[in-house]
Amino acid sequence: MSHDRDYLKTDSDPISRLRQEGLMLHMKGAGYAFAFCTVTLIIVLICMWIGRNLLDEQSQEADDPTPWSSLQISDDVGLI
């Protein structure tokens, strides 16, 4: 009996089928990871392009607006 989803054609050898299905699942996961990393990289590159090309020079050279950006930690803190 032939299954509709028997892509590997390994009905007679269960060990070979297990190995091939494991490889197929690993390759599927690697493909998903590649797609995720590629989309993330494209988003970062688009944000960098927007920051360099679409923002005016004043906003690129301005100080950081957050109050914690210039926080200086002193080294003379005494430990007991």
C-alpha positions in Angstrom: 0.0 0.0 0.0 1.4 3.4 -1.0 1.0 6.4 1.2 0.1 9.8 -0.3 2.8 11.5 1.7 5.6 8.9 1.4 8.1 11.3 -0.1 11.1 9.2 0.8 9.9 5.9 -0.7 11.1 3.9 2.3 8.2 1.7 3.3 10.3 -1.5 3.7 13.2 -0.1 5.8 12.2 1.6 9.0 15.8 2.5 10.0 16.4 4.2 6.7 13.1 6.0 7.0 13.9 7.3 10.5 17.3 8.6 9.3 15.8 10.3 6.3 13.0 11.8 8.2 15.4 13.1 10.8 17.6 14.7 8.1 14.5 16.1 6.5 13.4 17.7 9.8 16.9 19.1 10.4 17.0 20.7 7.0 13.5 22.1 7.4 14.6 23.7 10.8 17.8 25.1 9.1 15.7 26.6 6.4 13.4 28.3 8.9 16.4 29.6 10.9 17.9 30.9 7.6 14.7 32.7 6.7 14.4 34.2 10.2 18.0 35.5 10.2 17.7 36.8 6.7 14.5 38.8 7.5 16.1 40.1 10.7 19.2 41.2 8.7 17.1 42.9 6.1 15.1 44.8 8.7 18.4 46.0 10.4 19.8 47.1 7.1 16.6 49.0 6.2 16.8 50.8 9.6 20.5 51.7 9.0 19.7 53.0 5.5 16.9 55.1 6.8 19.2 56.5 9.5 21.9 57.4 7.1 19.9 58.6 4.1 16.5 59.9 5.2 17.4 61.7 8.4 18.8 65.2 8.3 22.3 66.1 9.4 21.1 67.7 12.7 19.4 64.6 13.9 22.3 62.4 13.0 24.8 64.6 15.0 22.6 65.5 18.0 23.2 64.3 21.5 21.4 61.3 22.8 18.1 62.5 24.3 17.9 59.9 27.2 19.1 61.2 30.6 21.0 57.9 31.4 23.2 58.2 28.3 25.7 60.5 30.0 25.8 58.7 33.3 29.3 58.4 34.6 30.1 55.6 37.1 32.9 56.6 39.5 35.5 54.1 40.5 36.0 55.4 44.1 33.1 53.4 45.5 34.3 51.9 48.7 33.6 48.2 49.3 33.5 46.9 52.9 
